[in-house]
Amino acid sequence: MKRALLPAVGLVLALAGCAAPGQLGSAAPAPGTPAPGISARGVGTVGAPPDTLTVVLGVATNAPAAAAALEDNSTRAAALIEVLRGSAVAEEDLRTSGLSISPSYSPDGTVTGYEVTNQVTATLRDLDGAGALIDAAAQAAGDAVRVQQISFSLDDDSDQRAAARADAVRRAEAQIEQMAEAAGVSVGALLSITEIPAEPGPQPFAADAFAAQESAAVPLLPGSQDVSVVVEVVRAVG
């Protein structure tokens, strides 16, 4: 049976001076030379059910004239926004995230019309009713609606982040102990602990169009939201 591999970590044994074979570490460090140390990175992850959903709803309209496309778009976008407002979505949770007017061309390069796209980003805090609300907003905009993206998140992840941070430190310390034992050295004083910024992990969903004619609410599965923290711990070699 194959032996499981340990996570990839950094091992730094900065031994100053040159030593003859069999005398590794016997030479005294030169002035200004950093003390020998071992560093390791630990990753702590804590999962929790999300309590917030952010959805980007777009309204795309076409017409031979730009003014007509914009007027149609504004009417549909206003209807969509009113549905969101009528479902107790707070004003601070609604914002226009994109507006564009662009010409459409025929194969020979002639302008055949104009497309107007208006994007509204809404933060929904009632996940149980989010599917029905998205469905109602889509029906208000009709066939022009586009569901650009949805993502789940935690409104306040401070407790989960604190737990993940503590777990990351424990993991890094355990790895240092393992490496020190393998190298035949003892672990000394703590030199530093640094939290490494982690890339966010959104859970997007994109679609070109939304079936507004469906009478059933949009099924949404929030799953679990992971909060991860990466720390680097450096300890001296005793």
C-alpha positions in Angstrom: 0.0 0.0 0.0 1.4 3.4 -0.9 2.2 5.7 1.9 0.2 9.0 2.0 2.2 12.1 1.1 2.4 15.0 3.5 1.2 18.4 2.4 3.7 20.6 0.6 5.4 22.9 3.0 8.5 25.0 3.2 11.6 23.8 5.1 14.3 26.3 5.9 17.3 25.2 7.8 19.6 28.2 7.4 22.8 27.0 8.9 25.5 29.6 8.9 29.1 28.9 7.9 30.6 25.9 6.3 31.1 22.7 8.2 33.0 19.6 7.4 31.0 16.4 6.7 29.6 15.1 10.0 29.9 18.5 11.6 26.7 20.2 10.3 25.8 23.1 12.4 28.9 23.0 14.5 30.2 26.4 13.2 29.1 29.5 15.0 26.9 31.8 12.9 28.6 34.9 11.5 27.6 38.3 12.8 24.4 39.5 11.1 23.5 36.0 9.8 19.8 35.1 10.4 19.2 32.4 13.0 18.5 28.9 11.6 14.7 28.4 11.4 11.9 26.2 10.1 8.9 27.6 8.3 5.6 26.0 7.3 2.3 27.1 5.9 -0.9 25.8 7.3 -4.4 26.1 5.8 -7.5 26.2 8.1 -10.9 25.8 6.6 -14.3 26.1 8.3 -17.6 25.5 6.5 -20.9 27.2 7.4 -24.3 27.5 5.6 -24.4 30.8 3.6 -27.0 33.4 4.6 -26.7 35.8 1.7 -27.2 35.4 -2.1 -26.0 38.0 -4.6 -27.6 37.8 -8.0 -26.8 39.9 -11.2 -29.9 40.2 -13.4 -29.5 41.7 -16.8 -32.1 43.1 -19.2 -31.1 43.1 -22.9 -33.3 44.7 -25.6 -32.8 45.3 -29.3 -34.4 47.9 -31.7 -33.5 49.5 -35.0 -32.9 52.8 -33.2 -30.9 53.3 -30.0 -33.6 55.5 -28.4 -36.2 52.8 -28.9 -34.0 50.1 -27.5 -33.2 52.2 -24.5 -36.8 53.1 -23.8 -37.8 49.4 -24.0 -34.9 48.4 -21.7 -35.7 51.1 -19.2 -39.3 50.0 -18.9 -38.4 46.3 -18.4 -35.6 47.1 -16.0 -37.9 49.3 -13.9 -40.4 46.6 -13.7 -37.7 44.1 -12.5 -36.5 46.5 -9.9 -40.0 47.2 -8.6 -40.5 43.5 -8.0 -37.3 43.4 -6.0 -38.2 46.4 -4.0 -41.7 45.1 -3.4 -40.2 42.0 -1.8 -38.4 44.0 0.9 -35.0 44.1 -0.7 -33.3 47.1 0.9 -32.2 50.0 -1.3 -28.6 49.6 -0.2 -28.8 46.0 -1.4 -29.7 47.1 -5.0 -27.4 48.8 -7.4 -26.9 49.3 -11.2 -23.8 47.4 -12.0 -23.7 47.9 -15.8 -25.3 49.8 -18.6 -24.3 49.6 -22.3 -25.6 50.7 -25.7 -23.9 49.0 -28.7 -24.7 48.8 -32.4 -25.5 45.5 -34.1 -23.9 44.8 -37.5 -24.8 42.8 -40.6 -22.1 40.6 -42.2 -21.2 43.5 -44.6 -20.6 45.9 -41.7 -23.9 47.8 -41.9 -25.5 48.9 -38.7 -28.8 47.0 -38.3 -29.9 48.1 -34.9 -28.8 48.7 -31.3 -28.7 46.5 -28.2 -29.1 48.0 -24.7 -28.0 46.0 -21.7 -28.8 47.0 -18.1 -27.4 45.0 -15.2 -28.8 45.1 -11.7 -27.0 43.5 -8.7 -29.2 42.5 -5.8 -28.2 41.1 -2.4 -30.9 38.8 -1.1 -30.9 37.9 2.6 -34.0 35.6 2.6 -32.5 32.4 1.0 -35.8 30.5 1.4 -37.6 33.0 -0.8 -34.8 33.8 -3.1 -35.8 31.4 -5.9 -39.3 32.7 -6.1 -38.1 36.3 -6.0 -35.7 35.7 -8.9 -38.5 34.0 -10.8 -40.9 36.9 -10.3 -38.3 39.5 -11.2 -37.5 37.5 -14.4 -41.1 37.4 -15.4 -41.4 41.1 -14.9 -38.7 41.7 -17.5 -40.0 39.0 -19.9 -37.8 37.4 -22.5 -35.3 40.2 -22.2 -34.0 39.0 -18.8 -30.6 37.5 -18.3 -29.3 35.8 -15.2 -25.7 36.8 -15.4 -24.4 35.4 -12.1 -25.3 34.2 -8.6 -23.0 33.7 -5.6 -23.6 32.6 -2.0 -21.7 34.2 0.9 -21.8 34.8 4.6 -22.8 38.3 5.7 -20.5 38.1 8.7 -17.8 35.4 8.6 -15.7 36.7 11.6 -16.4 33.7 13.8 -15.6 31.2 11.0 -12.5 33.1 10.1 -11.2 33.1 13.6 -11.7 29.3 13.9 -10.0 28.8 10.5 -7.1 31.0 11.6 -6.6 29.0 14.8 -6.8 25.7 12.8 -4.2 27.0 10.3 -1.7 27.9 13.1 -2.1 24.4 14.6 -1.5 22.7 11.3 1.6 24.8 10.6 3.0 24.1 14.0 2.4 20.3 13.5 4.2 20.4 10.2 7.2 22.2 11.9 7.4 19.5 14.6 7.4 16.8 11.9 10.1 18.5 9.9 12.2 19.2 12.9 12.0 15.5 14.0 12.9 14.3 10.5 15.9 16.7 10.4 17.1 15.8 13.8 16.8 19.2 15.3 14.7 20.7 18.1 12.1 23.5 17.7 13.0 26.8 19.3 11.4 30.1 19.9 8.6 31.5 17.7 10.0 34.0 15.2 6.9 35.1 13.3 3.4 34.3 12.3 2.0 35.8 9.1 -1.4 35.5 7.6 -1.3 35.0 3.8 -4.1 36.7 1.9 -6.2 34.0 0.3 -8.0 34.3 -3.0 -11.8 34.5 -2.7 -13.8 31.4 -3.7 -17.0 32.5 -5.2 -19.6 30.1 -6.3 -20.9 31.6 -9.6 -23.7 30.5 -11.9 -24.0 32.0 -15.3 -26.6 31.6 -18.0 -27.3 33.3 -21.3 -31.0 33.4 -20.8 -33.6 32.7 -18.2 -36.8 30.7 -18.7 -39.2 33.3 -17.4 -42.2 31.3 -18.5 -41.6 28.7 -15.8 -44.2 28.8 -13.1 -42.1 27.0 -10.5 -39.6 28.9 -8.3 -36.0 28.7 -9.4 -34.4 25.8 -7.4 -31.3 27.1 -5.5 -28.9 24.9 -3.5 -26.7 27.1 -1.3 -24.6 24.2 0.0 -21.8 25.1 2.5 -19.7 28.3 2.3 -16.0 27.5 3.1 -13.9 30.1 4.9 -10.2 29.5 4.5 -7.2 31.1 6.2 -3.5 30.5 5.3 -0.8 31.3 7.8 3.0 31.0 7.7 4.7 30.1 11.0 8.5 30.5 11.4 10.3 29.0 14.5 13.9 29.0 15.4 16.0 25.8 15.5 16.9 25.1 19.1 
